[in-house]
Amino acid sequence: MGSYILLIGQYVFEAYYWLILITIFGSWFPQFQATKVGMWISKVVEPYLSIFRRFIPPLGPIDISPIVAIFIFRYIRGFALEGLRQSLNLIGV
């Protein structure tokens, strides 16, 4: 049972990671951002990315905050999944 919970956690983090990447690449195509899918993905990912945009200003036309956000997201993912694994082991699931 515990391995399924951990696997679901991994899938959730992986899906969110790909949504961030799609948002980054989609920003190069204004037509994508105007579609329903593009707007939905932006609604899901923008709260996380906006945290980094507040602290990292764009360098001219280049916004590097999503790159920093991806690196930090990978660390958060690792810590969260390890914490979940240890918690599941602690309760014996």
GUGUSE-192980 format. One record per residue: x, y, z of N, C-alpha, C in turn. Coordinates in steps of 0.02 Angstrom, whole numbers, padded with zeros to 5 digits, always signed. Layout:
BEGIN
XYZXYZXYZ
...
REM end
This chain:
BEGIN
+00041-00060+00000+00000+00000+00000+00043+00063+00000
+00095+00063+00042+00138+00121+00047+00175+00136-00018
+00194+00084-00054+00230+00095-00117+00183+00127-00169
+00118+00112-00165+00071+00144-00211+00063+00218-00196
+00061+00234-00132+00056+00305-00112+00117+00343-00135
+00176+00313-00126+00238+00345-00148+00239+00352-00224
+00216+00301-00259+00213+00304-00332+00166+00359-00356
+00109+00366-00324+00062+00419-00342+00094+00488-00330
+00130+00495-00274+00166+00557-00260+00217+00573-00314
+00254+00522-00336+00303+00532-00389+00269+00554-00454
+00212+00523-00470+00176+00542-00531+00150+00614-00528
+00126+00634-00470+00100+00702-00462+00157+00752-00472
+00214+00741-00440+00270+00786-00449+00295+00786-00521
+00297+00729-00552+00321+00725-00621+00274+00761-00668
+00209+00754-00658+00160+00789-00700+00167+00864-00692
+00175+00888-00631+00182+00960-00619+00247+00986-00651
+00300+00946-00647+00363+00964-00680+00353+00974-00755
+00317+00928-00786+00305+00934-00858+00259+00993-00874
+00213+01009-00830+00171+01068-00840+00213+01132-00838
+00262+01134-00794+00308+01192-00792+00346+01197-00857
+00372+01141-00881+00409+01142-00944+00365+01163-01003
+00304+01138-01004+00258+01157-01058+00244+01232-01055
+00237+01259-00995+00226+01331-00988+00286+01371-01014
+00345+01347-00999+00406+01383-01022+00409+01382-01098
+00402+01324-01127+00406+01319-01201+00345+01352-01234
+00288+01348-01201+00228+01380-01228+00233+01456-01228
+00274+01484-01184+00282+01557-01183+00316+01582-01246
+00349+01539-01283+00380+01560-01345+00329+01566-01401
+00270+01538-01391+00217+01538-01442+00154+01570-01413
+00141+01633-01430+00082+01667-01402+00016+01632-01420
+00014+01597-01477-00046+01562-01496-00063+01507-01445
-00012+01475-01418-00023+01422-01369-00054+01450-01305
-00030+01508-01284-00055+01538-01222-00128+01559-01228
-00152+01569-01289-00221+01590-01299-00270+01532-01302
-00245+01470-01306-00289+01412-01309-00315+01395-01240
-00367+01355-01237-00395+01334-01172-00345+01293-01133
-00309+01250-01167-00259+01208-01133-00203+01253-01106
-00180+01300-01146-00128+01346-01123-00149+01388-01064
-00211+01411-01065-00236+01451-01009-00243+01408-00945
-00266+01346-00953-00273+01301-00896-00205+01286-00865
-00157+01268-00907-00090+01253-00882-00060+01314-00847
-00071+01372-00875-00045+01434-00845-00077+01446-00777
-00142+01433-00770-00176+01440-00705-00147+01394-00653
-00129+01334-00674-00103+01284-00626-00031+01301-00605
+00010+01324-00652+00081+01332-00640+00100+01402-00617
+00062+01452-00637+00080+01522-00623+00087+01538-00549
+00046+01511-00504+00058+01527-00432+00128+01508-00409
+00153+01452-00432+00221+01432-00413+00273+01476-00446
+00266+01489-00511+00316+01530-00546+00316+01602-00523
+00258+01628-00502+00254+01698-00481+00297+01712-00419
+00308+01661-00378+00352+01669-00320+00421+01690-00342
+00447+01658-00394+00514+01672-00418+00517+01736-00459
+00463+01752-00493+00463+01814-00533+00465+01876-00489
+00442+01870-00427+00445+01926-00380+00517+01943-00361
+00559+01892-00357+00628+01901-00332+00680+01905-00388
+00665+01877-00446+00713+01875-00500+00685+01916-00559
+00710+01976-00569+00684+02017-00624+00708+01990-00691
+00670+02002-00744+00692+01980-00811+00755+02018-00833
+00796+01984-00870+00856+02015-00899+00840+02036-00970
+00811+02094-00977+00787+02116-01043+00728+02073-01063
+00730+02043-01122+00674+02001-01144+00677+01929-01116
+00730+01913-01079+00740+01845-01055+00720+01840-00981
+00675+01794-00966+00653+01782-00898+00684+01716-00874
+00732+01721-00828+00766+01660-00805+00733+01631-00742
+00682+01664-00716+00650+01639-00656+00621+01568-00663
+00592+01549-00721+00568+01480-00727+00624+01427-00723
+00684+01446-00745+00740+01398-00741+00757+01386-00668
+00761+01440-00630+00775+01434-00558+00718+01395-00524
+00657+01409-00545+00599+01375-00516+00603+01299-00528
+00625+01279-00587+00631+01207-00602+00684+01175-00558
+00742+01207-00550+00794+01178-00508+00770+01171-00436
+00738+01222-00410+00713+01219-00341+00657+01167-00335
+00615+01162-00387+00561+01112-00386+00589+01042-00381
+00644+01028-00416+00674+00962-00412+00698+00946-00341
+00726+00996-00307+00747+00985-00237+00687+00975-00192
+00635+01015-00201+00574+01008-00161+00545+00939-00172
+00544+00916-00234+00518+00850-00250+00556+00796-00212
+00622+00801-00214+00663+00751-00179+00651+00750-00105
+00649+00809-00074+00636+00812-00002+00566+00787+00016
+00517+00807-00023+00448+00787-00008+00439+00712-00016
+00466+00683-00069+00457+00611-00079+00496+00571-00027
+00555+00595-00008+00593+00561+00044+00557+00565+00111
+00528+00623+00126+00489+00631+00187+00428+00585+00187
+00395+00580+00129+00337+00535+00123+00358+00463+00133
+00415+00444+00103+00439+00375+00110+00454+00359+00183
+00489+00405+00217+00505+00394+00287+00443+00392+00331
+00394+00434+00315+00332+00434+00353+00294+00369+00345
+00292+00344+00284+00258+00281+00271+00294+00223+00307
+00360+00225+00308+00398+00173+00345+00385+00178+00419
+00379+00239+00445+00369+00250+00516+00302+00222+00540
+00250+00232+00499+00184+00207+00519+00174+00135+00498
+00223+00107+00461+00220+00036+00445+00176+00019+00386
+00168+00065+00340+00127+00051+00282+00170+00025+00226
REM end
